Amino acid sequence: MDVSNIKSVYFIGAGGIGMSAIARYFLSQGKRVAGYDRTPSELTNRLIQEGAQIHYEEDVDLIPPFCRTKDDTLVVYTPAIPSEHQELVWFKEQGFEIQKRAQVLGTITRSAKALCVAGTHGKTTTSTMLAHLMSGTSEGCNAFLGGIAKNYGTNYILSEESPWVVIEADEFDRSFHHLSPHITAITSTDPDHLDIYGTKEAYLESFSHYTSLIQPGGALIVHEGLEMKPRLQSGVALYTYGRHTGDFHAENIRIGGGEIHFDFISPQGCIKDIELGVPLSINIDNSIAAMAIAQLTGAKAEVIKQGIASFRGVDRRFDFHLKSADRAFICDYAHHPAEIKQSALSIRELYSDKRITAIFQPHLYTRTRDFYQEFADSLSLFDDVILTDIYPARELPIPGVTSQLIADHLKAGIPCTLCCKEEVADIIRQRRDDIEILVLLGAGDLENQASGITEIMKG
C-alpha cells in the first residue's frame, strides 16, 4: 500500500511509545487515526486530544466506520499484541493491509536519510540526545523516539524540510531489520529477548545482519569491545567509540559538584569542555555516540557543545521526581540486568554516603526465567530491595517463574520484600522515615504510581 493512498490508519496497541509516535505522524499528515490499547495513559490521552479515536476494550464493534474499508485503511500492530487478539483476527479475516510498527517505520524513512541508534540499552537516551543535537542545526530533523524527550514534551519531532530522520532501532522481534540506515551507532549487545532469539549467538547475528543494511556512503559507529561482528556493504565507513578509546572518545573527564565535563576527541579534532546536561557517567558514552553521528552529518562544534549542555533527558530514564538535601526519588526504565547494574552504580556515584532502596517490577516471565541470577546480582548492589510481581506484557505465566526466583538469589544480607504492586505505596509510607534514596526500576506499569510515591516521600 502506497502511504499517499492511505486515508485511515488503525493502531492495535496505540499507546505504546513507538506506536504513538507513528500515530502522531499520520495525524500530522491529515490521516484519520483510531486504535485500541489495554489501558488509558498520558500518551493515549494526547492522541485523543490531537484527533485520534482510541478505545480500551478488545471489541470489533468499537472499530470506527472510517477504519472498515480495506482499500484505504492501513492496520498497524505491535509485536506485543497476541495473535489471537479479536480485532487483529478480524482485520486479517477481512483482508486488510496489516503491518508491524517496524515495517511502517521502514517505509516512512526509506525516502529520508535515517540516523539510527541500536543496542540492548542506551538507545533511547542516545537517539533522543541525537535528535536534540540535530534540531539545533540549520537543517533540523524528524525523529521517532522510544521515550518522551523532556526538551520537547514528545516522542515525535516533525520537520517538513529536513532530509534527516532520527530513529531508535529496536532489536525486539528483529524490528530493526526493516530499516535502511544512513548512519547508525550500536551502543551495546548484551543478550536479551531470548524468547525471540533463543541463543546469544542468534542475538549477535541479528545485529550483524542489521549492519549489512547500512546504505553505501553511510557509516557504522560501534562501541568498543562489543562481540558483534559488523557485516558492511562496500562504501560504508566503520568507526569505533568509547569512553576512553576509539575513533570518538573522551579525554580530561572531570566529575564533581553535580557536574560532568570532558573534551570530545574525534577524527575531526577536539571540542573542549563538553558539559553534560544530564550529568550521569553513562551519558559520557551516550553523548559520544550522539555527537559522533551529528558530526558526521556536518553539525558544527558550537551546535554540538550547546546541544549536549542543554539536553534535559528522557522521561523514565533516570528521572528525578524528588531531589532534596536529604532524600531523592528516581524512576528508571532499567529492565535488563546490565541496565540495573549501571543504574545502581550511577546512583552510588551520586550518593556514596546514602542508603539506597530499590523497587523492581520484573518485566516478562521469559526475561525473568533467562536472567534471574543476573537480576539478583545487579539488585544486590542496592542496600534494600522491594520486588513486585512480574509484569506479563505480552506473555502468559510460566510455571515456577516468579519474582521469588530473583529474591532467592540475592546476596546474603540484602533485605528483600516481596509484594504485589498494589501494596508498594503502603510499604513506602510505612518506611518513609528510613528511606534516603529510592529508585523505582522496570518497564512495566508501576511507574504509574510515581506521583503518589513522590507525595509520600515528600511527607
FIPATOR-69075 format. One record per residue (C-alpha): y, x, z; residue in one letter; residue number from 1. Coordinates in Angstrom, 2 decimals. Each point is the difference from the previous one (the first is absolute). Layout:
<sites>
@y Y; x X; z Z; aa a; i NUM
...
</sites>
This chain:
<sites>
@y 0.00; x 0.00; z 0.00; aa m; i 1
@y 3.41; x 1.30; z -1.00; aa d; i 2
@y 2.34; x 0.00; z 3.00; aa v; i 3
@y 2.77; x -1.46; z -2.18; aa s; i 4
@y -2.16; x -3.10; z -0.66; aa n; i 5
@y -0.60; x -0.71; z 3.67; aa i; i 6
@y 1.90; x -2.94; z 1.45; aa k; i 7
@y -1.77; x -0.33; z 3.36; aa s; i 8
@y -1.74; x 2.43; z 2.34; aa v; i 9
@y -2.33; x -1.03; z 2.83; aa y; i 10
@y -0.77; x 2.48; z 2.78; aa f; i 11
@y -3.14; x -0.24; z 2.13; aa i; i 12
@y 0.98; x 2.09; z 3.01; aa g; i 13
@y 3.73; x -0.35; z -0.66; aa a; i 14
@y 1.08; x 1.38; z 3.38; aa g; i 15
@y -1.53; x 3.45; z -0.42; aa g; i 16
@y 2.53; x 2.79; z -0.06; aa i; i 17
@y -0.93; x 1.09; z -3.53; aa g; i 18
@y -0.53; x -3.53; z -1.32; aa m; i 19
@y 3.35; x -1.22; z 1.26; aa s; i 20
@y 1.80; x 2.82; z -1.81; aa a; i 21
@y -1.53; x -1.09; z -3.32; aa i; i 22
@y 0.77; x -3.64; z 0.79; aa a; i 23
@y 3.64; x 0.94; z 0.52; aa r; i 24
@y -0.03; x 1.87; z -3.31; aa y; i 25
@y -1.14; x -3.12; z -1.84; aa f; i 26
@y 2.57; x -2.12; z 1.84; aa l; i 27
@y 2.69; x 2.44; z -1.14; aa s; i 28
@y -1.27; x -0.47; z -3.57; aa q; i 29
@y 0.50; x -3.77; z 0.23; aa g; i 30
@y -3.70; x -0.89; z 0.28; aa k; i 31
@y -1.24; x -2.90; z 2.13; aa r; i 32
@y -1.94; x 1.42; z 2.94; aa v; i 33
@y -2.42; x -1.65; z 2.41; aa a; i 34
@y -2.91; x 1.09; z 2.12; aa g; i 35
@y -2.26; x -0.07; z 3.02; aa y; i 36
@y -0.19; x 2.13; z 3.11; aa d; i 37
@y -1.94; x -0.33; z 3.24; aa r; i 38
@y 2.97; x -0.08; z 2.33; aa t; i 39
@y 3.78; x -0.30; z -0.14; aa p; i 40
@y 1.90; x 3.28; z 0.36; aa s; i 41
@y 3.43; x 1.48; z -0.52; aa e; i 42
@y -1.06; x 0.97; z -3.52; aa l; i 43
@y -1.21; x -3.49; z -0.95; aa t; i 44
@y 3.13; x -1.52; z 1.51; aa n; i 45
@y 2.12; x 2.33; z -2.12; aa r; i 46
@y -1.92; x -0.95; z -3.13; aa l; i 47
@y 0.58; x -3.69; z 0.75; aa i; i 48
@y 3.72; x 0.67; z 0.49; aa q; i 49
@y 0.09; x 1.69; z -3.40; aa e; i 50
@y -1.63; x -2.95; z -1.74; aa g; i 51
@y -3.77; x 0.38; z 0.32; aa a; i 52
@y -2.29; x -2.83; z 1.12; aa q; i 53
@y -2.44; x 1.30; z 2.62; aa i; i 54
@y -2.68; x -1.87; z 1.97; aa h; i 55
@y -2.43; x 1.13; z 2.71; aa y; i 56
@y -3.06; x -2.19; z -0.50; aa e; i 57
@y -2.83; x 0.93; z -2.34; aa e; i 58
@y 0.26; x -3.16; z -2.10; aa d; i 59
@y -0.07; x -0.40; z -3.79; aa v; i 60
@y 2.00; x -3.21; z 0.28; aa d; i 61
@y 2.97; x 2.01; z 1.33; aa l; i 62
@y 0.32; x 2.05; z -3.20; aa i; i 63
@y 3.26; x -1.30; z -1.56; aa p; i 64
@y -0.09; x -1.66; z -3.45; aa p; i 65
@y 1.97; x 2.81; z -1.67; aa f; i 66
@y -2.85; x 2.42; z 0.83; aa c; i 67
@y -2.73; x -2.18; z -1.51; aa r; i 68
@y 0.54; x 0.84; z -3.69; aa t; i 69
@y -2.11; x 2.99; z -0.91; aa k; i 70
@y 1.86; x 0.91; z -3.20; aa d; i 71
@y 3.13; x 1.16; z 1.82; aa d; i 72
@y -1.16; x 0.59; z 3.59; aa t; i 73
@y -1.12; x 3.36; z 1.35; aa l; i 74
@y -2.08; x 0.06; z 3.18; aa v; i 75
@y 0.29; x 3.11; z 2.17; aa v; i 76
@y -2.29; x 0.72; z 2.95; aa y; i 77
@y -0.51; x 2.75; z 2.51; aa t; i 78
@y -3.43; x 1.61; z 0.53; aa p; i 79
@y 0.24; x -1.15; z 3.63; aa a; i 80
@y -0.64; x -3.58; z -1.21; aa i; i 81
@y -3.73; x -0.89; z 0.13; aa p; i 82
@y -1.66; x -0.91; z -3.30; aa s; i 83
@y -0.93; x -3.45; z 1.33; aa e; i 84
@y 3.61; x -0.96; z 0.73; aa h; i 85
@y 0.32; x -3.61; z -1.22; aa q; i 86
@y 3.19; x 0.49; z -1.97; aa e; i 87
@y -1.20; x 3.23; z -1.64; aa l; i 88
@y -3.28; x -1.73; z -0.97; aa v; i 89
@y 1.93; x -2.93; z -1.53; aa w; i 90
@y 2.22; x 2.26; z -2.11; aa f; i 91
@y -3.08; x 1.88; z -1.24; aa k; i 92
@y -1.81; x -3.20; z -0.90; aa e; i 93
@y 3.05; x -1.26; z -1.91; aa q; i 94
@y 0.22; x 3.21; z -2.04; aa g; i 95
@y 3.38; x 1.29; z 1.23; aa f; i 96
@y 1.21; x 3.55; z -0.56; aa e; i 97
@y -0.77; x 1.63; z 3.36; aa i; i 98
@y 0.99; x 3.55; z 0.91; aa q; i 99
@y -0.07; x 2.17; z 3.08; aa k; i 100
@y 3.33; x 1.09; z 1.42; aa r; i 101
@y -0.59; x 3.54; z -1.26; aa a; i 102
@y -0.62; x -1.17; z -3.57; aa q; i 103
@y 3.31; x -1.87; z -0.03; aa v; i 104
@y 1.81; x 2.97; z 1.47; aa l; i 105
@y -1.49; x 2.23; z -2.68; aa g; i 106
@y 1.19; x -2.39; z -2.72; aa t; i 107
@y 3.51; x -0.22; z 1.46; aa i; i 108
@y 0.38; x 3.75; z 0.31; aa t; i 109
@y -1.62; x 1.18; z -3.22; aa r; i 110
@y 3.27; x -0.26; z -1.89; aa s; i 111
@y 1.87; x 1.99; z 2.67; aa a; i 112
@y -0.25; x 3.52; z 1.43; aa k; i 113
@y -2.13; x -0.48; z 3.08; aa a; i 114
@y 0.57; x 2.22; z 3.03; aa l; i 115
@y -3.06; x -0.55; z 2.17; aa c; i 116
@y -1.09; x 1.07; z 3.48; aa v; i 117
@y -3.70; x -0.12; z 0.86; aa a; i 118
@y -1.96; x 1.06; z 3.07; aa g; i 119
@y -2.01; x -1.30; z 2.92; aa t; i 120
@y 3.12; x 0.04; z 2.13; aa h; i 121
@y 3.65; x 0.90; z -0.40; aa g; i 122
@y 0.39; x -1.84; z -3.31; aa k; i 123
@y 2.11; x -2.90; z 1.31; aa t; i 124
@y 2.57; x 2.18; z 1.75; aa t; i 125
@y 0.07; x 2.55; z -2.81; aa t; i 126
@y 0.39; x -2.56; z -2.81; aa s; i 127
@y 2.69; x -1.86; z 1.94; aa t; i 128
@y 1.82; x 3.26; z 0.64; aa m; i 129
@y -0.28; x 0.83; z -3.71; aa l; i 130
@y 1.40; x -3.42; z -0.96; aa a; i 131
@y 2.95; x 0.61; z 2.30; aa h; i 132
@y 0.63; x 3.41; z -1.58; aa l; i 133
@y -0.21; x -1.42; z -3.52; aa m; i 134
@y 2.31; x -2.89; z 0.91; aa s; i 135
@y 2.66; x 2.60; z 0.74; aa g; i 136
@y -0.13; x 1.44; z -3.52; aa t; i 137
@y 2.04; x -1.25; z -2.92; aa s; i 138
@y -3.09; x -1.52; z -1.60; aa e; i 139
@y -1.30; x -1.76; z 3.11; aa g; i 140
@y -3.57; x -1.35; z 0.05; aa c; i 141
@y -2.27; x -2.98; z 0.25; aa n; i 142
@y -2.51; x 0.08; z 2.86; aa a; i 143
@y -3.11; x -1.87; z 1.14; aa f; i 144
@y -0.61; x 1.17; z 3.56; aa l; i 145
@y -2.71; x -0.49; z 2.61; aa g; i 146
@y 2.47; x -0.58; z 2.82; aa g; i 147
@y 3.43; x -1.40; z 0.73; aa i; i 148
@y 2.59; x 2.74; z -0.59; aa a; i 149
@y 2.48; x -0.17; z 2.86; aa k; i 150
@y 2.82; x 1.23; z -2.23; aa n; i 151
@y -0.41; x -3.06; z -2.23; aa y; i 152
@y -1.83; x -2.60; z 2.09; aa g; i 153
@y -2.54; x -0.49; z -2.78; aa t; i 154
@y -3.15; x 1.38; z -1.59; aa n; i 155
@y 1.35; x -0.50; z -3.52; aa y; i 156
@y 2.94; x 1.76; z -1.63; aa i; i 157
@y 1.27; x -1.15; z -3.39; aa l; i 158
@y 2.11; x 1.99; z -2.45; aa s; i 159
@y 0.03; x -1.58; z -3.45; aa e; i 160
@y 1.37; x 3.15; z -1.65; aa e; i 161
@y -2.16; x 2.72; z 1.58; aa s; i 162
@y -2.96; x 1.56; z -1.84; aa p; i 163
@y -1.60; x 0.96; z 3.34; aa w; i 164
@y -2.34; x -2.11; z 2.10; aa v; i 165
@y -1.32; x 1.21; z 3.37; aa v; i 166
@y -3.51; x -1.15; z 0.83; aa i; i 167
@y -2.16; x 0.29; z 3.09; aa e; i 168
@y -3.36; x 0.80; z -1.62; aa a; i 169
@y -2.68; x -1.69; z 2.10; aa d; i 170
@y -3.54; x 1.41; z -0.13; aa e; i 171
@y -1.61; x -3.11; z 1.52; aa f; i 172
@y -2.42; x -1.58; z -2.48; aa d; i 173
@y 1.03; x 2.76; z -2.44; aa r; i 174
@y 3.25; x -1.88; z -0.59; aa s; i 175
@y 1.90; x 3.13; z -0.99; aa f; i 176
@y -2.26; x 0.44; z -3.03; aa h; i 177
@y 2.07; x -2.70; z -1.75; aa h; i 178
@y 3.15; x 2.15; z 0.12; aa l; i 179
@y 1.40; x 2.45; z -2.54; aa s; i 180
@y 2.04; x 2.46; z 2.08; aa p; i 181
@y 2.71; x 2.21; z -1.43; aa h; i 182
@y 0.25; x 2.03; z 3.21; aa i; i 183
@y -2.18; x -0.49; z 3.06; aa t; i 184
@y -0.44; x 1.60; z 3.39; aa a; i 185
@y -3.25; x -0.12; z 1.99; aa i; i 186
@y 0.63; x 0.28; z 3.72; aa t; i 187
@y -3.50; x -0.06; z 1.47; aa s; i 188
@y -3.62; x -0.80; z -0.85; aa t; i 189
@y -1.67; x -0.62; z 3.37; aa d; i 190
@y -2.94; x -2.32; z -0.78; aa p; i 191
@y 0.67; x -3.71; z 0.52; aa d; i 192
@y -1.15; x -3.34; z -1.45; aa h; i 193
@y -3.62; x 1.12; z 0.04; aa l; i 194
@y -0.97; x -3.69; z -0.32; aa d; i 195
@y 1.33; x 0.37; z -3.56; aa i; i 196
@y -0.83; x 3.63; z -0.81; aa y; i 197
@y -3.20; x 0.54; z 1.97; aa g; i 198
@y 0.39; x 3.77; z 0.38; aa t; i 199
@y 2.66; x 2.61; z 0.56; aa k; i 200
@y -0.87; x 1.52; z -3.37; aa e; i 201
@y 0.62; x -3.28; z -1.82; aa a; i 202
@y 3.32; x -0.38; z 1.82; aa y; i 203
@y 1.14; x 3.47; z -1.09; aa l; i 204
@y -1.21; x -0.63; z -3.56; aa e; i 205
@y 2.21; x -3.09; z -0.11; aa s; i 206
@y 3.05; x 2.18; z 0.64; aa f; i 207
@y -1.16; x 2.50; z -2.64; aa s; i 208
@y -0.23; x -2.84; z -2.52; aa h; i 209
@y 3.47; x -1.18; z 1.04; aa y; i 210
@y 1.46; x 3.42; z -0.87; aa t; i 211
@y -1.47; x -0.32; z -3.52; aa s; i 212
@y 2.27; x -3.03; z -0.55; aa l; i 213
@y 3.23; x 2.02; z 0.29; aa i; i 214
@y 1.73; x -0.11; z -3.37; aa q; i 215
@y 0.61; x 3.18; z -2.05; aa p; i 216
@y 3.40; x 1.41; z 0.83; aa g; i 217
@y -0.39; x -1.14; z 3.59; aa g; i 218
@y -0.96; x 1.81; z 3.18; aa a; i 219
@y -2.33; x -0.06; z 3.01; aa l; i 220
@y 1.27; x 1.18; z 3.39; aa i; i 221
@y -2.93; x 0.36; z 2.39; aa v; i 222
@y 0.03; x 0.90; z 3.69; aa h; i 223
@y -1.40; x 3.41; z 0.84; aa e; i 224
@y -3.58; x 0.03; z 1.28; aa g; i 225
@y -1.35; x -3.26; z -1.44; aa l; i 226
@y -3.67; x -0.06; z -1.04; aa e; i 227
@y 0.71; x -2.16; z -3.05; aa m; i 228
@y -0.20; x 1.85; z -3.32; aa k; i 229
@y 2.69; x -0.96; z -2.55; aa p; i 230
@y -1.11; x -0.94; z -3.51; aa r; i 231
@y 3.13; x 0.19; z -2.11; aa l; i 232
@y 0.74; x -0.79; z -3.62; aa q; i 233
@y 1.54; x 2.71; z -2.16; aa s; i 234
@y 3.74; x 0.19; z 0.54; aa g; i 235
@y -0.03; x -1.06; z 3.66; aa v; i 236
@y 1.58; x 2.48; z 2.42; aa a; i 237
@y -1.68; x 0.73; z 3.34; aa l; i 238
@y 1.95; x 0.81; z 3.17; aa y; i 239
@y -0.98; x 0.35; z 3.65; aa t; i 240
@y 1.99; x -0.89; z 3.09; aa y; i 241
@y -0.36; x 0.41; z 3.74; aa g; i 242
@y 1.91; x 0.53; z 3.20; aa r; i 243
@y -0.13; x 3.79; z -0.13; aa h; i 244
@y -1.57; x 0.89; z -3.36; aa t; i 245
@y -0.10; x -1.27; z -3.57; aa g; i 246
@y 2.32; x -0.19; z -2.97; aa d; i 247
@y 2.07; x -2.42; z 2.08; aa f; i 248
@y 0.17; x 0.74; z 3.74; aa h; i 249
@y 2.24; x 0.31; z 3.06; aa a; i 250
@y 1.45; x 3.10; z 1.62; aa e; i 251
@y 2.16; x 0.54; z 3.07; aa n; i 252
@y -1.26; x -3.20; z 1.71; aa i; i 253
@y 2.03; x -0.92; z 3.09; aa r; i 254
@y -1.18; x -2.78; z 2.33; aa i; i 255
@y 2.03; x -0.94; z 3.07; aa g; i 256
@y 2.47; x -2.40; z 1.51; aa g; i 257
@y -1.65; x -2.91; z -1.77; aa g; i 258
@y 0.69; x 1.55; z -3.42; aa e; i 259
@y -1.95; x 1.91; z -2.66; aa i; i 260
@y 1.63; x 2.36; z -2.50; aa h; i 261
@y -1.51; x 2.36; z -2.58; aa f; i 262
@y 0.64; x 1.70; z -3.33; aa d; i 263
@y -1.74; x -1.50; z -3.05; aa f; i 264
@y -1.53; x 2.63; z -2.27; aa i; i 265
@y -1.01; x -0.88; z -3.57; aa s; i 266
@y -0.41; x 1.65; z -3.41; aa p; i 267
@y 3.66; x -0.95; z -0.57; aa q; i 268
@y 1.24; x 1.88; z 3.06; aa g; i 269
@y 1.00; x -0.92; z 3.54; aa c; i 270
@y 1.79; x -3.02; z 1.49; aa i; i 271
@y 1.16; x 1.09; z 3.44; aa k; i 272
@y 0.20; x -2.07; z 3.17; aa d; i 273
@y -1.94; x -3.11; z -0.94; aa i; i 274
@y 0.30; x -2.48; z 2.88; aa e; i 275
@y -2.69; x -2.63; z 0.45; aa l; i 276
@y 1.44; x -3.47; z 0.51; aa g; i 277
@y -3.26; x -0.93; z 1.74; aa v; i 278
@y -0.68; x 3.16; z 2.01; aa p; i 279
@y -3.79; x 0.08; z 0.29; aa l; i 280
@y -1.94; x 3.16; z -0.79; aa s; i 281
@y -2.28; x -1.77; z -2.51; aa i; i 282
@y 3.13; x -0.94; z -1.95; aa n; i 283
@y 0.51; x 3.66; z -0.79; aa i; i 284
@y -3.05; x -0.25; z -2.29; aa d; i 285
@y 0.91; x -3.48; z -1.24; aa n; i 286
@y 3.55; x 1.01; z -0.86; aa s; i 287
@y -1.13; x 3.14; z -1.84; aa i; i 288
@y -2.18; x -2.15; z -2.29; aa a; i 289
@y 2.80; x -2.51; z -0.56; aa a; i 290
@y 2.58; x 2.71; z -0.68; aa m; i 291
@y -2.38; x 1.78; z -2.38; aa a; i 292
@y -0.45; x -3.10; z -2.17; aa i; i 293
@y 3.71; x -0.81; z 0.08; aa a; i 294
@y 0.91; x 3.56; z -0.97; aa q; i 295
@y -2.41; x -0.06; z -2.94; aa l; i 296
@y 1.78; x -3.10; z -1.31; aa t; i 297
@y 3.32; x 1.86; z 0.09; aa g; i 298
@y 1.42; x -1.18; z 3.33; aa a; i 299
@y 2.76; x 2.31; z 1.20; aa k; i 300
@y -0.12; x 1.98; z 3.24; aa a; i 301
@y 2.82; x -1.93; z 1.68; aa e; i 302
@y -1.59; x -3.37; z -0.80; aa v; i 303
@y -3.31; x 1.22; z 1.43; aa i; i 304
@y 1.60; x 1.37; z 3.15; aa k; i 305
@y 2.05; x -3.13; z 0.66; aa q; i 306
@y -2.95; x -2.26; z -0.77; aa g; i 307
@y -2.39; x 1.62; z 2.48; aa i; i 308
@y 2.66; x -0.04; z 2.73; aa a; i 309
@y 0.83; x -3.69; z -0.56; aa s; i 310
@y -3.61; x -1.21; z -0.27; aa f; i 311
@y -0.65; x -2.49; z 2.80; aa r; i 312
@y -3.75; x -0.40; z -0.33; aa g; i 313
@y -2.46; x -2.85; z -0.59; aa v; i 314
@y -0.78; x -3.01; z 2.15; aa d; i 315
@y -3.20; x 0.51; z 2.03; aa r; i 316
@y -0.10; x 3.73; z -0.79; aa r; i 317
@y 0.84; x 1.67; z 3.32; aa f; i 318
@y 2.46; x -2.81; z 0.61; aa d; i 319
@y 1.93; x 0.11; z 3.29; aa f; i 320
@y 0.44; x -3.49; z 1.51; aa h; i 321
@y 1.29; x 1.42; z 3.28; aa l; i 322
@y 1.41; x 3.42; z 0.76; aa k; i 323
@y 1.72; x 0.83; z 3.27; aa s; i 324
@y 0.23; x 2.92; z 2.38; aa a; i 325
@y -3.10; x -0.96; z 1.97; aa d; i 326
@y -2.22; x -1.96; z -2.40; aa r; i 327
@y -0.77; x -0.75; z -3.63; aa a; i 328
@y -2.04; x -2.47; z -2.05; aa f; i 329
@y -1.14; x 1.03; z -3.49; aa i; i 330
@y -1.93; x -1.90; z -2.68; aa c; i 331
@y -2.00; x 2.10; z -2.44; aa d; i 332
@y -2.12; x -1.27; z -2.90; aa y; i 333
@y -2.52; x 2.83; z 0.62; aa a; i 334
@y -3.51; x -1.39; z -0.55; aa h; i 335
@y -1.99; x 3.08; z -1.08; aa h; i 336
@y -1.12; x 2.66; z 2.52; aa p; i 337
@y 2.09; x 2.72; z -1.69; aa a; i 338
@y 3.10; x -2.24; z 0.13; aa e; i 339
@y -0.55; x -0.81; z 3.67; aa i; i 340
@y -0.41; x 3.69; z 0.79; aa k; i 341
@y 3.27; x 0.80; z -1.77; aa q; i 342
@y 1.74; x -2.86; z 1.81; aa s; i 343
@y -1.26; x 1.25; z 3.36; aa a; i 344
@y 1.13; x 3.57; z -0.70; aa l; i 345
@y 3.43; x -1.16; z -1.20; aa s; i 346
@y 0.55; x -2.13; z 3.10; aa i; i 347
@y -1.20; x 2.82; z 2.25; aa r; i 348
@y 2.45; x 2.34; z -1.73; aa e; i 349
@y 2.86; x -2.40; z 0.75; aa l; i 350
@y -1.12; x -0.90; z 3.53; aa y; i 351
@y -1.92; x 2.96; z 1.38; aa s; i 352
@y 0.67; x -0.97; z 3.62; aa d; i 353
@y -0.77; x -3.73; z -0.26; aa k; i 354
@y -3.14; x -2.09; z 0.44; aa r; i 355
@y -0.93; x -1.59; z -3.33; aa i; i 356
@y -1.89; x -3.30; z -0.24; aa t; i 357
@y -1.51; x -1.11; z -3.33; aa a; i 358
@y -0.97; x -3.51; z -1.06; aa i; i 359
@y -2.35; x 0.11; z -2.98; aa f; i 360
@y -1.28; x -2.88; z -2.11; aa q; i 361
@y -2.80; x 1.40; z -2.19; aa p; i 362
@y 0.26; x -1.10; z -3.64; aa h; i 363
@y -3.25; x -0.94; z -1.79; aa l; i 364
@y -3.57; x 0.01; z 1.29; aa y; i 365
@y -1.09; x 2.51; z -2.63; aa t; i 366
@y 2.74; x 2.49; z 0.87; aa r; i 367
@y -0.89; x -0.31; z 3.69; aa t; i 368
@y -3.69; x 0.49; z -0.80; aa r; i 369
@y 0.66; x 3.06; z -2.16; aa d; i 370
@y 2.59; x 1.73; z 2.22; aa f; i 371
@y -0.43; x -1.20; z 3.62; aa y; i 372
@y -0.55; x 3.56; z 1.25; aa q; i 373
@y 3.09; x 1.27; z -1.84; aa e; i 374
@y 2.03; x -2.95; z 1.33; aa f; i 375
@y -1.13; x 0.84; z 3.52; aa a; i 376
@y 0.94; x 3.66; z -0.43; aa d; i 377
@y 3.50; x -0.89; z -1.23; aa s; i 378
@y 0.62; x -2.66; z 2.64; aa l; i 379
@y -1.08; x 2.48; z 2.68; aa s; i 380
@y 3.26; x 1.84; z -0.68; aa l; i 381
@y 1.80; x -2.81; z 1.88; aa f; i 382
@y 0.07; x -0.41; z 3.77; aa d; i 383
@y -1.06; x -3.64; z 0.07; aa d; i 384
@y -1.59; x -2.25; z -2.65; aa v; i 385
@y -0.05; x -3.76; z -0.49; aa i; i 386
@y -2.48; x -1.13; z -2.67; aa l; i 387
@y 0.03; x -3.48; z -1.52; aa t; i 388
@y -2.63; x -1.73; z -2.11; aa d; i 389
@y -0.42; x 1.19; z -3.60; aa i; i 390
@y 2.32; x -1.57; z -2.58; aa y; i 391
@y -2.43; x -1.17; z -2.72; aa p; i 392
@y 2.42; x -0.31; z -2.97; aa a; i 393
@y -2.32; x -0.58; z -2.96; aa r; i 394
@y -3.29; x 0.59; z 1.87; aa e; i 395
@y -2.64; x -1.92; z 1.91; aa l; i 396
@y -1.25; x 1.41; z 3.34; aa p; i 397
@y -2.66; x 2.71; z -0.03; aa i; i 398
@y -2.62; x -0.27; z 2.79; aa p; i 399
@y 0.56; x 2.63; z 2.68; aa g; i 400
@y 3.40; x 1.06; z -1.33; aa v; i 401
@y 2.71; x -0.77; z 2.57; aa t; i 402
@y 2.86; x 1.84; z 1.67; aa s; i 403
@y -2.47; x 0.93; z 2.71; aa q; i 404
@y -1.35; x 2.68; z -2.37; aa l; i 405
@y 3.34; x 1.80; z 0.17; aa i; i 406
@y 0.38; x -0.53; z 3.75; aa a; i 407
@y -3.43; x 1.49; z 0.66; aa d; i 408
@y 0.91; x 3.24; z -1.79; aa h; i 409
@y 3.41; x 0.70; z 1.53; aa l; i 410
@y 0.20; x 3.28; z 1.86; aa k; i 411
@y -0.96; x -0.17; z 3.66; aa a; i 412
@y 2.87; x -0.98; z 2.23; aa g; i 413
@y 2.02; x -1.94; z -2.60; aa i; i 414
@y 0.66; x -3.47; z 1.49; aa p; i 415
@y -0.84; x -2.78; z -2.45; aa c; i 416
@y 0.50; x -3.76; z 0.13; aa t; i 417
@y -1.82; x -2.29; z -2.45; aa l; i 418
@y 1.60; x -3.36; z -0.67; aa c; i 419
@y 0.69; x -2.63; z -2.64; aa c; i 420
@y 3.40; x 0.13; z -1.69; aa k; i 421
@y 1.21; x -3.10; z 1.88; aa e; i 422
@y -0.29; x 1.90; z 3.28; aa e; i 423
@y 2.11; x 3.01; z -1.01; aa v; i 424
@y 3.38; x -1.38; z 1.07; aa a; i 425
@y -1.27; x -0.90; z 3.48; aa d; i 426
@y -1.55; x 3.45; z 0.43; aa i; i 427
@y 3.29; x 1.67; z -0.92; aa i; i 428
@y 1.89; x -2.31; z 2.35; aa r; i 429
@y -2.31; x 0.93; z 2.88; aa q; i 430
@y 0.29; x 3.73; z -0.66; aa r; i 431
@y 3.61; x 0.14; z -1.13; aa r; i 432
@y 1.31; x 2.07; z 2.90; aa d; i 433
@y -2.63; x 2.68; z -0.61; aa d; i 434
@y 0.46; x 0.27; z -3.79; aa i; i 435
@y 2.38; x 2.70; z -1.21; aa e; i 436
@y -0.79; x 0.29; z -3.71; aa i; i 437
@y -1.87; x -2.82; z -1.76; aa l; i 438
@y -1.26; x 0.15; z -3.59; aa v; i 439
@y -1.61; x -2.88; z -1.90; aa l; i 440
@y -2.36; x 1.26; z -2.71; aa l; i 441
@y -1.78; x -1.76; z -2.87; aa g; i 442
@y 0.32; x -1.83; z -3.30; aa a; i 443
@y -0.98; x -3.46; z 1.25; aa g; i 444
@y 2.04; x -2.85; z 1.43; aa d; i 445
@y 0.64; x 1.33; z 3.52; aa l; i 446
@y 3.40; x 1.20; z -1.20; aa e; i 447
@y 1.05; x -3.65; z -0.02; aa n; i 448
@y 0.23; x 0.31; z 3.79; aa q; i 449
@y 2.41; x 2.95; z -0.19; aa a; i 450
@y 3.13; x -1.99; z 0.82; aa s; i 451
@y -1.63; x -1.59; z 3.06; aa g; i 452
@y -1.30; x 3.35; z 1.22; aa i; i 453
@y 3.46; x 1.47; z -0.48; aa t; i 454
@y 1.51; x -2.63; z 2.30; aa e; i 455
@y -2.68; x 0.69; z 2.62; aa i; i 456
@y 0.67; x 3.74; z -0.18; aa m; i 457
@y 3.74; x -0.60; z 0.39; aa k; i 458
@y -0.74; x -1.90; z 3.20; aa g; i 459
</sites>
